[in-house]
Amino acid sequence: MSPPVLDIVALRSLTAIADCGGFHRAARTLALSQSAVSQHVRRLEKALGGPVVEREGRGTRFTPEGRRLLEQARRILAVHDEAVRTLLGSEGDTVTVGTTEHAADQFLPRLTAAVQEVRPGCRVRFRIDRSARLVEAVERGSVDVAVYVTEAAATEGTRVGGLPLGWHAVPGWEPPATPAPVPLVAIEDPCAIRRRAIATLAAHGVPATVVGDAGYLAGVLDIARTGEGVALLAAVGPAPDGLTLYEGLPAVTPIPMSALARPGADPATTEAAFAAVRDLLRPE
């Protein structure tokens, strides 16, 4: 009996659900119908023999098996896409855009539109990863343009503005009464936004403790939707499904973002991509 196969297209839909915060936004980002994205998930669940994504109210929640699959899916897609670029590099005009998970659903559509405006008919591929790995990918030429958190990478790149940050929790959430610490949910270390959350509260004399962390943003959203804690997230575009901005904690200054283009990248494409990011972010 042959082993089950993990379909590349389905894995791409799964990562889009995680990156965009739900089926609807994933479908919009991938230019697919929501039913098509749902079918892709069911295909993966059939291969694995169990649920990987569950609906929770208006939002979604990854099961433990789904979180393990998501981690492997990112690795599979990164290797797959790099192999395609290496083996089929002459298949046409293609630009690979990289961004962090933070505000990816806002960055990617704008970057795609900007690239295709200066290069009509160009195919845009996506890579979502941690900042340091994005910089490494740009420097070795497997990503053409990347947007990342400046302080999370050794290469500063070109500063393109500050990413607004806001506290997010389930509607009606309130922290426990003092002196109990504020329960935080965050991406596991190393994460610049996690550090920013802890440092901001400490600077205002607000005790805090991390009650849940995850390797990827999807896991953070899942935990926050349980009401167990508050998460510091990008505050551009609508709040993730099931969460809302919480105004009862100290305001957090925007975190600096940088953009980097691979050596030899088309100057017009680079300029258009950088301008698209600046239009979304606050000036520093």
PAZAPA-4460 file (N, C-alpha, C; in steps of 0.05 Angstrom, whole numbers, plus 32768, in hexadecimal, padded with zeros to 4 digits):
% residues 284
    n_x    n_y    n_z   ca_x   ca_y   ca_z    c_x    c_y    c_z   seq   type   mol
   8011   7FE8   8000   8000   8000   8000   8012   8019   8000     1      M     A
   800D   802B   7FED   801E   8043   7FEB   8017   8056   8001     2      S     A
   802A   8066   800B   8025   8078   8021   8014   8090   8017     3      P     A
   8006   809E   8029   7FF7   80B6   8021   8008   80CC   8016     4      P     A
   7FFD   80DC   8005   800C   80F2   7FF8   8001   810C   8002     5      V     A
   8014   811E   8009   800C   8139   8011   800E   814C   7FF9     6      L     A
   7FF7   8154   7FF0   7FF5   8164   7FD7   8000   8180   7FDC     7      D     A
   8011   8188   7FC9   801E   81A3   7FCB   800A   81B9   7FCB     8      I     A
   7FF6   81B8   7FBA   7FE2   81CD   7FB8   7FD2   81CF   7FD2     9      V     A
   7FCB   81B7   7FDD   7FBD   81B7   7FF7   7FCE   81C2   800D    10      A     A
   7FE8   81BC   800E   7FF9   81C6   8022   7FFB   81E5   8020    11      L     A
   7FFB   81EF   8008   7FFC   820C   8004   7FE3   8219   8010    12      R     A
   7FCC   820C   800C   7FB3   8217   8017   7FB4   8216   8036    13      S     A
   7FBF   8201   8041   7FC1   81FE   805E   7FD2   8215   806A    14      L     A
   7FE9   821A   805E   7FFA   8230   8068   7FEC   824B   8065    15      T     A
   7FDD   824E   804F   7FCF   8268   804C   7FBA   826C   8061    16      A     A
   7FAC   8256   806A   7F99   8258   807F   7FA6   8262   8099    17      I     A
   7FBE   8257   809E   7FCD   825F   80B6   7FD6   827C   80B4    18      A     A
   7FE1   8283   809C   7FED   829E   8099   7FD8   82B4   8098    19      D     A
   7FC0   82AD   808D   7FAC   82C1   8089   7F97   82C1   809F    20      C     A
   7F97   82AD   80B0   7F84   82AD   80C6   7F69   82A1   80C1    21      G     A
   7F66   8292   80AB   7F4C   8286   80A6   7F49   827D   8089    22      G     A
   7F33   826E   8084   7F2E   8264   8069   7F28   827A   8055    23      F     A
   7F18   828E   805D   7F0F   82A2   804A   7F27   82B3   8041    24      H     A
   7F37   82BC   8053   7F4E   82CC   804B   7F63   82BC   803C    25      R     A
   7F65   82A3   8043   7F78   8291   8034   7F6F   828F   8017    26      A     A
   7F55   828A   8013   7F4A   8288   7FF8   7F4E   82A1   7FE8    27      A     A
   7F4A   82B8   7FF5   7F4E   82D2   7FE7   7F6B   82D5   7FDF    28      R     A
   7F7E   82CF   7FF1   7F9A   82D2   7FEC   7FA3   82BF   7FD5    29      T     A
   7F98   82A7   7FD5   7FA0   8293   7FC1   7F90   8295   7FA7    30      L     A
   7F7D   82A8   7FA6   7F6C   82AB   7F8F   7F5C   8291   7F89    31      A     A
   7F52   8284   7F9E   7F42   826C   7F9C   7F28   8270   7FA9    32      L     A
   7F15   825E   7FA4   7EFC   825F   7FB3   7F00   8253   7FCF    33      S     A
   7EEF   825B   7FE2   7EF2   8251   7FFD   7EED   8233   7FFD    34      Q     A
   7EDB   8229   7FEC   7ED5   820C   7FEB   7EEE   81FD   7FE1    35      S     A
   7EFD   8209   7FCF   7F15   81FB   7FC5   7F2A   81F8   7FDB    36      A     A
   7F2D   820E   7FEC   7F3F   820C   8002   7F36   81F7   8016    37      V     A
   7F1C   81F6   801B   7F11   81E1   802D   7F16   81C5   8023    38      S     A
   7F13   81C2   8009   7F19   81A7   7FFC   7F36   819F   8000    39      Q     A
   7F48   81B3   7FFE   7F64   81AD   8001   7F6A   81A3   801E    40      H     A
   7F5D   81B0   8031   7F61   81A7   804D   7F56   818B   8051    41      V     A
   7F3E   8186   8046   7F33   816B   8049   7F45   8156   803C    42      R     A
   7F52   815D   8026   7F65   814B   8019   7F7C   8144   802C    43      R     A
   7F86   8158   803A   7F9C   8153   804D   7F92   8142   8064    44      L     A
   7F7A   8148   806E   7F6F   8139   8084   7F6B   811C   807D    45      E     A
   7F62   8117   8064   7F5F   80FC   805B   7F7A   80ED   805A    46      K     A
   7F8F   80FB   8051   7FA9   80EF   8050   7FB4   80E8   806C    47      A     A
   7FAE   80FA   807F   7FB9   80F6   809A   7FA6   80E6   80AC    48      L     A
   7F8D   80E4   80A4   7F7B   80D4   80B4   7F6F   80E2   80CB    49      G     A
   7F6E   80FC   80CB   7F62   810B   80E1   7F61   8129   80DB    50      G     A
   7F52   8138   80EC   7F4F   8155   80E7   7F69   8165   80EB    51      P     A
   7F6D   8179   80DB   7F85   818A   80DF   7F7C   81A7   80E4    52      V     A
   7F65   81AF   80DA   7F5B   81CA   80DF   7F3D   81C7   80E8    53      V     A
   7F36   81D5   80FD   7F1A   81D4   8106   7F0F   81F0   8108    54      E     A
   7EF6   81F4   8101   7EEA   820E   8103   7EE3   8212   8121    55      R     A
   7EE7   822B   812A   7EE1   8233   8145   7ED4   824E   8145    56      E     A
   7EB9   824E   8145   7EAA   8266   8142   7EAE   8271   8126    57      G     A
   7EB7   828A   8124   7EBD   8296   810A   7ED9   8290   8101    58      R     A
   7EE9   8285   8113   7F05   8281   810D   7F0B   8264   8108    59      G     A
   7F25   825E   8108   7F2F   8243   8104   7F43   823C   8119    60      T     A
   7F47   8222   811E   7F5A   8219   8131   7F69   8201   8126    61      R     A
   7F83   8201   8127   7F93   81EA   811E   7F93   81D5   8135    62      F     A
   7F8F   81BC   812E   7F91   81A7   8141   7FAF   81A2   8146    63      T     A
   7FB6   8193   815B   7FD3   818D   815F   7FDF   8180   8147    64      P     A
   7FD0   816E   813A   7FDB   8161   8121   7FDD   8176   810B    65      E     A
   7FCA   8189   810A   7FCC   819E   80F6   7FE3   81B0   80FA    66      G     A
   7FEA   81B6   8113   8002   81C7   8117   801B   81B8   810F    67      R     A
   801D   819E   8114   8034   818F   810B   8035   818E   80EC    68      R     A
   801E   818B   80E0   801D   818B   80C3   8026   81A6   80B7    69      L     A
   801D   81BC   80C4   8023   81D7   80BB   8041   81DB   80BB    70      L     A
   804E   81D2   80D0   806C   81D6   80D2   807A   81C7   80BB    71      E     A
   8071   81AE   80B6   807D   819F   80A0   8075   81AA   8085    72      Q     A
   805D   81B5   8083   8054   81C0   8069   8066   81D7   8061    73      A     A
   806E   81E8   8073   807F   81FF   806D   809A   81F5   8062    74      R     A
   80A4   81E0   806F   80BE   81D5   8065   80BB   81C8   804A    75      R     A
   80A5   81B9   8045   80A1   81AD   802B   809E   81C2   8016    76      I     A
   808F   81D6   801B   808A   81EB   8006   80A4   81FB   8000    77      L     A
   80B4   8200   8015   80CD   820F   8010   80DF   81FF   7FFE    78      A     A
   80E2   81E5   8004   80F3   81D4   7FF3   80E7   81D1   7FD7    79      V     A
   80CD   81CC   7FD5   80C0   81C9   7FBB   80C4   81E2   7FAA    80      H     A
   80BF   81F9   7FB5   80C0   8212   7FA6   80DC   8218   7F9D    81      D     A
   80EF   8213   7FAE   810B   8218   7FA6   8114   8204   7F90    82      E     A
   810A   81EB   7F92   8110   81D8   7F7C   8104   81E0   7F62    83      A     A
   80EC   81EB   7F62   80DF   81F4   7F4A   80EE   820B   7F3E    84      V     A
   80F7   821E   7F4F   8106   8234   7F45   8121   822B   7F38    85      R     A
   812D   8217   7F45   8147   820E   7F3B   8144   81FE   7F21    86      T     A
   8130   81ED   7F20   812D   81DB   7F09   811E   81E7   7EF2    87      L     A
   810B   81FA   7EF8   80FA   8205   7EE4   80FD   8224   7EE2    88      L     A
   8116   822C   7EE6   811B   8249   7EE8   8113   8258   7ECF    89      G     A
   8111   824B   7EB8   810A   8258   7E9F   80ED   8256   7E98    90      S     A
   80DC   824F   7EAC   80C0   824A   7EA6   80B0   8264   7EA1    91      E     A
   80BC   827B   7EA6   80AE   8294   7EA1   80B6   82A8   7EB7    92      G     A
   80A9   82BF   7EB5   80B0   82D5   7EC8   80A3   82CE   7EE3    93      D     A
   80B4   82CA   7EF7   80AA   82C2   7F12   80BA   82D3   7F26    94      T     A
   80AB   82DD   7F3A   80B7   82EB   7F50   80AE   82DE   7F6A    95      V     A
   80C1   82D9   7F7C   80BB   82CC   7F95   80BD   82E2   7FAB    96      T     A
   80A7   82E5   7FB9   80A4   82FA   7FCE   80A3   82EC   7FE9    97      V     A
   80B3   82F6   7FFC   80B3   82EA   8016   80A9   82FF   802B    98      G     A
   809C   82F5   8040   8094   8307   8055   8091   82F7   806F    99      T     A
   8092   8305   8085   808C   82F7   809F   806F   82F1   80A1   100      T     A
   8068   82E1   80B5   804B   82DB   80B9   803B   82F4   80C1   101      E     A
   8048   8306   80CF   803B   831E   80D9   8030   832F   80C2   102      H     A
   8016   8332   80C0   8009   8342   80AB   800E   8337   808F   103      A     A
   8014   831D   808C   8018   8312   8072   8000   8315   8060   104      A     A
   7FE8   8314   806C   7FD0   8316   805B   7FCC   8333   8051   105      D     A
   7FDB   8346   805C   7FDA   8361   8052   7FF2   8366   803F   106      Q     A
   8009   835B   8045   8020   8360   8034   801E   8352   8019   107      F     A
   8016   8339   8019   8018   8329   8000   8007   8333   7FEA   108      L     A
   7FED   833A   7FEE   7FDE   8344   7FD8   7FE9   835E   7FCD   109      P     A
   7FF3   8370   7FDE   7FFF   8389   7FD5   8019   8384   7FC5   110      R     A
   8029   8372   7FCF   8042   836C   7FC1   803D   8360   7FA6   111      L     A
   8029   834E   7FA5   8022   8341   7F8C   8019   8356   7F78   112      T     A
   8007   8368   7F80   7FFD   837C   7F6E   8013   838F   7F64   113      A     A
   8026   8396   7F77   803B   83A8   7F6F   804E   839B   7F5B   114      A     A
   8055   8381   7F60   8067   8373   7F4D   805A   8370   7F32   115      V     A
   8040   8369   7F31   8033   8363   7F18   802D   837D   7F09   116      Q     A
   802C   8394   7F17   8028   83AD   7F09   8040   83B4   7EF8   117      E     A
   8058   83AE   7F02   8070   83B5   7EF2   8079   839E   7EE0   118      V     A
   806E   8385   7EE6   8075   836E   7ED6   805B   835E   7ECF   119      R     A
   804B   8369   7EBD   8031   835C   7EB7   8035   833F   7EAF   120      P     A
   8024   832E   7EB9   8026   8311   7EB3   8039   8302   7EC4   121      G     A
   8047   8310   7ED6   805A   8303   7EE7   804C   82F1   7EFB   122      C     A
   8058   82DA   7F00   804D   82C8   7F15   805B   82CE   7F2F   123      R     A
   804C   82D2   7F44   8057   82D9   7F5E   8054   82C0   7F71   124      V     A
   806B   82B8   7F7B   806B   82A2   7F8F   806F   82AE   7FAB   125      R     A
   8066   82A0   7FBF   8068   82AA   7FDB   8079   8298   7FEC   126      F     A
   8087   82A4   7FFE   8095   8295   8014   8090   82A4   802E   127      R     A
   8085   8297   8041   8080   82A3   805C   8092   8294   806F   128      I     A
   80A3   82A3   807E   80B6   8297   808F   80BF   82AB   80A4   129      D     A
   80D0   82A2   80B6   80DC   82B4   80CA   80EF   82C7   80BC   130      R     A
   80F3   82DF   80C9   8102   82F4   80BD   811F   82EB   80B5   131      S     A
   812D   82DE   80C7   8148   82D7   80C2   814A   82C4   80AA   132      A     A
   8137   82B1   80A8   8138   829E   8092   8130   82AB   8078   133      R     A
   811F   82BF   8079   8119   82CE   8060   8131   82DD   8055   134      L     A
   8140   82E9   8067   8159   82F7   805F   816C   82E3   8052   135      V     A
   8170   82CC   805F   8182   82B8   8054   8178   82B0   8038   136      E     A
   815E   82AD   8034   8153   82A4   801A   8158   82BA   8005   137      A     A
   8156   82D3   800C   815B   82E9   7FFA   8179   82E9   7FF2   138      V     A
   818A   82E5   8006   81A7   82E7   8001   81B1   82D0   7FF0   139      E     A
   81A3   82B9   7FF1   81AC   82A3   7FDF   819C   82A2   7FC5   140      R     A
   8189   82B6   7FC2   817C   82B9   7FA8   8162   82A9   7FA4   141      G     A
   8158   829B   7FB9   8140   828B   7FB5   8126   829C   7FBB   142      S     A
   8129   82B4   7FC6   8113   82C7   7FC9   811C   82E1   7FBD   143      V     A
   810A   82ED   7FAD   8112   8306   7F9F   810F   831F   7FB1   144      D     A
   80F9   8320   7FBF   80F4   8337   7FD1   80E8   832D   7FEA   145      V     A
   80F1   8337   8001   80E6   832E   801B   80E1   8346   802D   146      A     A
   80CC   8344   803D   80C5   8358   8051   80C7   834A   806C   147      V     A
   80D4   8356   8080   80D9   8349   8099   80DD   835C   80B0   148      Y     A
   80DC   8352   80C8   80E1   8362   80E0   80FE   8368   80E2   149      V     A
   8105   8382   80E2   8121   838A   80E1   8132   837E   80F6   150      T     A
   8129   837F   810F   813A   8377   8126   813C   8358   8128   151      E     A
   812C   834A   8118   812D   832D   8119   8141   8320   8106   152      A     A
   814F   8331   80F7   8162   8326   80E4   817D   8336   80E6   153      A     A
   8192   8329   80DE   81AC   8336   80E0   81B1   834B   80CA   154      A     A
   81A2   834A   80B4   81A4   835D   809E   818E   8371   80A0   155      T     A
   8195   838B   80A1   8180   839F   80A5   8170   83A4   808C   156      E     A
   817C   83A2   8075   816D   83A7   805C   8165   83C4   805A   157      G     A
   814F   83C9   804B   8144   83E4   8048   812C   83E8   805B   158      T     A
   812D   83FB   806C   8117   8400   807F   80FF   840A   806F   159      R     A
   80E8   83FE   8074   80D0   8404   8065   80B9   840E   8076   160      V     A
   80BE   8411   8090   80A9   841C   80A2   80A6   840B   80BB   161      G     A
   8092   8411   80CA   808C   8402   80E2   8072   83F4   80E1   162      G     A
   8072   83DB   80EA   8059   83CB   80E9   804A   83D1   8103   163      L     A
   8031   83DC   8100   8021   83E1   8118   801B   83C7   8127   164      P     A
   801B   83C9   8141   8015   83B1   8152   7FFF   83B8   8165   165      L     A
   7FEE   83A4   816B   7FD8   83A8   817E   7FD3   838F   818D   166      G     A
   7FC8   8392   81A5   7FC1   837B   81B6   7FA7   836F   81AB   167      W     A
   7FA5   8355   81A8   7F8D   8348   819E   7F84   8332   81B1   168      H     A
   7F6A   8330   81B4   7F5F   831B   81C5   7F43   8315   81BC   169      A     A
   7F36   8301   81C8   7F1A   82FC   81C1   7F09   8313   81CB   170      V     A
   7EF3   8318   81BE   7EE1   832E   81C7   7ED9   832A   81E4   171      P     A
   7EDB   8340   81F3   7ED3   8340   820F   7EE9   8336   8222   172      G     A
   7F00   832F   8217   7F16   8326   8228   7F20   833C   823B   173      W     A
   7F26   8335   8253   7F32   8347   8267   7F48   8338   8275   174      E     A
   7F5E   8346   827B   7F74   8339   828A   7F6B   8334   82A7   175      P     A
   7F79   8322   82B5   7F72   831E   82D1   7F79   8336   82E2   176      P     A
   7F6C   8339   82F8   7F71   8350   830A   7F8D   8350   8314   177      A     A
   7F99   8368   8317   7FB3   836A   8322   7FB3   8360   833F   178      T     A
   7FC9   8354   8348   7FE4   8354   833C   7FE9   833C   8329   179      P     A
   7FD4   832D   8321   7FD9   8316   8310   7FE4   8320   82F5   180      A     A
   7FF7   8311   82EA   8004   831A   82D0   7FF1   8318   82B9   181      P     A
   7FF5   8328   82A5   7FE6   8327   828C   7FEE   830E   827D   182      V     A
   7FDC   82FC   8275   7FE3   82E4   8266   7FE7   82EA   8249   183      P     A
   7FFF   82E4   823F   8006   82EA   8223   8007   82D0   8213   184      L     A
   8001   82D3   81F9   8004   82BE   81E5   8017   82C9   81D0   185      V     A
   802B   82BA   81C8   803F   82C4   81B5   804C   82AE   81A5   186      A     A
   8059   82B6   818F   806A   82A4   8181   8082   829D   8192   187      I     A
   808B   8285   8191   80A1   827D   81A2   80BB   828B   819A   188      E     A
   80CD   828E   81AD   80E7   829B   81A7   80F7   828C   8192   189      D     A
   8107   829A   8182   810A   82B7   8182   80F4   82C5   8172   190      P     A
   80E8   82D9   817E   80D3   82E9   8170   80D4   8305   817A   191      C     A
   80D9   8318   8168   80DC   8334   816F   80C2   8340   817A   192      A     A
   80AB   8337   8170   8091   8342   817A   808B   8337   8195   193      I     A
   8093   831E   819B   8090   8313   81B6   80A0   8325   81C9   194      R     A
   80B9   832A   81C2   80CB   833A   81D3   80BF   8356   81D7   195      R     A
   80B4   8362   81C1   80A8   837C   81C3   8090   837C   81D6   196      R     A
   8080   8367   81D6   8069   8366   81E8   8072   8365   8205   197      A     A
   8085   8354   820B   808E   8352   8227   809C   836B   8230   198      I     A
   80AC   8377   821F   80BB   838F   8226   80A8   83A7   822A   199      A     A
   8094   83AA   821A   8081   83C0   821D   8072   83BE   8237   200      T     A
   8068   83A7   823E   805A   83A4   8257   806C   83A9   826F   201      L     A
   8085   839E   826D   8098   83A2   8283   809E   83C0   8287   202      A     A
   80A1   83CE   8271   80A7   83EB   8272   8091   83FB   8280   203      A     A
   8079   83F1   827F   8062   83FE   828C   805B   83F1   82A7   204      H     A
   806C   83E0   82B1   8068   83D4   82CB   8051   83C0   82CB   205      G     A
   804B   83B4   82B4   8035   83A1   82B3   8041   8385   82B3   206      V     A
   803C   8375   82C7   8047   8359   82C7   8039   8348   82B2   207      P     A
   8048   8336   82A6   803D   8326   8291   804A   830A   8291   208      A     A
   803C   82F7   8287   8047   82DC   8284   803D   82CF   826B   209      T     A
   804E   82C0   825D   8046   82B3   8244   8038   8299   824C   210      V     A
   801E   8297   8245   800E   827F   824C   800C   826C   8235   211      V     A
   8014   8275   821D   8013   8263   8206   8024   826E   81F0   212      G     A
   8033   825C   81E3   8042   8265   81CB   8041   8250   81B6   213      D     A
   8049   8257   819E   8047   8245   8187   805D   824D   8174   214      A     A
   8064   823A   8163   8079   823E   814F   8071   8251   8139   215      G     A
   8056   8253   8134   804C   8263   811E   8034   8273   8127   216      Y     A
   802E   8287   8117   8018   829A   811E   7FFE   828B   8121   217      L     A
   7FF9   8277   8110   7FE0   8268   8112   7FDB   825D   812E   218      A     A
   7FF0   8253   813A   7FED   8248   8155   7FE7   825E   816A   219      G     A
   7FF4   8275   8166   7FEE   828B   8178   7FD1   8293   8176   220      V     A
   7FC7   8295   815E   7FAB   829D   815A   7F98   8288   8167   221      L     A
   7F9F   826E   8163   7F8E   8259   816F   7F8D   825C   818D   222      D     A
   7FA4   8261   819A   7FA4   8263   81B7   7F95   827C   81C0   223      I     A
   7F9A   8293   81B2   7F8C   82AC   81BA   7F6E   82A9   81B7   224      A     A
   7F65   8299   81A4   7F48   8296   81A0   7F3B   8286   81B7   225      R     A
   7F4B   8278   81C7   7F3F   826A   81DE   7F39   827D   81F5   226      T     A
   7F43   8295   81F3   7F3F   82A9   8208   7F53   82A7   821F   227      G     A
   7F68   8296   821B   7F7C   8292   8230   7F8F   82AA   8234   228      E     A
   7F91   82BB   8220   7FA4   82D1   8222   7FA1   82E5   820B   229      G     A
   7FB2   82F9   820C   7FB2   830E   81F8   7FCB   830B   81E7   230      V     A
   7FC9   8312   81CD   7FE0   8310   81BB   7FE6   832B   81AF   231      A     A
   8000   8331   81AC   8008   8349   819D   800B   8342   8180   232      L     A
   7FFB   834E   816F   7FFA   8347   8153   7FFC   8360   8141   233      L     A
   8002   835B   8128   8002   8371   8114   7FE6   837E   8114   234      A     A
   7FE5   8398   8114   7FCC   83A6   8114   7FC7   83B5   80FA   235      A     A
   7FC9   83A7   80E4   7FC2   83B2   80CA   7FAD   83A0   80BE   236      V     A
   7F98   83AC   80B2   7F83   839B   80A7   7F71   8392   80BE   237      G     A
   7F5D   8381   80B7   7F4A   8377   80CC   7F58   8365   80DF   238      P     A
   7F4C   8363   80F7   7F57   8351   810B   7F52   8334   8102   239      A     A
   7F63   8322   810B   7F5F   8305   8104   7F43   82FC   810D   240      P     A
   7F38   82E9   80FF   7F1E   82DE   8106   7F1D   82D6   8123   241      D     A
   7F08   82DE   8131   7F05   82D6   814D   7F13   82E7   8162   242      G     A
   7F23   82FB   8159   7F31   830C   816B   7F2A   8329   8165   243      L     A
   7F30   833B   8178   7F2B   8357   8175   7F41   8366   8183   244      T     A
   7F45   837F   817C   7F59   8390   818A   7F51   8394   81A7   245      L     A
   7F64   8392   81B9   7F5F   8397   81D5   7F6F   83B1   81DD   246      Y     A
   7F61   83C5   81E7   7F6D   83DF   81EC   7F76   83E3   8209   247      E     A
   7F74   83CF   821A   7F79   83D3   8236   7F95   83CF   823F   248      G     A
   7FA8   83CC   822D   7FC4   83C8   8234   7FD5   83DF   8227   249      L     A
   7FED   83E4   8230   7FFD   83FA   8225   8001   83F7   8207   250      P     A
   8000   840E   81F9   8004   840E   81DC   8020   8405   81D6   251      A     A
   8023   83F8   81BF   803D   83EE   81B6   8046   83FD   819D   252      V     A
   805F   8407   819D   8068   8415   8185   806B   8402   816E   253      T     A
   8067   840B   8155   806B   83FA   813E   8087   83EE   813D   254      P     A
   8089   83D6   8133   80A3   83C9   8132   80AF   83CD   8116   255      I     A
   80C9   83D5   8114   80D5   83DC   80FA   80D5   83C3   80E7   256      P     A
   80D0   83C8   80CE   80D0   83B4   80BA   80E4   83BC   80A4   257      M     A
   80F0   83A8   8098   8103   83AC   8082   80FB   839B   806A   258      S     A
   8106   83A3   8053   8102   8394   803B   811E   8390   802E   259      A     A
   8120   8379   8021   813A   8372   8015   8135   8364   7FFA   260      L     A
   8145   836C   7FE6   8142   835F   7FCC   815C   8350   7FC6   261      A     A
   8159   833A   7FB8   8170   8329   7FB1   8183   8339   7F9F   262      R     A
   819D   8333   7FA0   81B0   833F   7F8E   81A8   833B   7F71   263      P     A
   81A8   8350   7F62   81A2   834E   7F45   8184   834F   7F3F   264      G     A
   8173   8353   7F54   8156   8355   7F4F   8150   836D   7F3E   265      A     A
   813A   836B   7F2E   8132   8381   7F1D   812C   839A   7F2E   266      D     A
   8139   83B1   7F28   8135   83C9   7F39   8118   83D3   7F39   267      P     A
   810A   83D2   7F22   80EE   83DB   7F22   80DC   83CA   7F33   268      A     A
   80E1   83AF   7F33   80D1   839D   7F44   80D7   83A3   7F61   269      T     A
   80F0   83A6   7F68   80F8   83AC   7F84   80EB   83C6   7F8D   270      T     A
   80ED   83DB   7F7D   80E2   83F5   7F85   80C4   83F3   7F89   271      E     A
   80B6   83E5   7F77   8099   83E2   7F79   8091   83D3   7F93   272      A     A
   80A0   83BD   7F99   809A   83AD   7FB0   809F   83BD   7FCA   273      A     A
   80B5   83CB   7FCB   80BC   83DB   7FE3   80A7   83F1   7FE7   274      F     A
   809E   83FE   7FD1   808A   8413   7FD3   8070   8408   7FDE   275      A     A
   8068   83F0   7FD5   804F   83E4   7FDE   804F   83DF   7FFC   276      A     A
   8066   83D7   8006   8068   83D2   8023   8067   83EC   8032   277      V     A
   8075   8400   8028   8075   841A   8036   8059   8425   8038   278      R     A
   8049   8421   8023   802D   842C   8023   801C   841F   8039   279      D     A
   8023   8406   8041   8014   83F8   8055   801D   83FF   8071   280      L     A
   8037   8404   8075   8043   8408   808F   8043   8425   8097   281      L     A
   8046   842A   80B1   8049   8445   80BB   8066   844E   80B7   282      R     A
   8069   8468   80B0   8085   8472   80AE   8092   8471   80C9   283      P     A
   80AC   846B   80C9   80BB   846B   80E2   80C3   8487   80EA   284      E     A
***
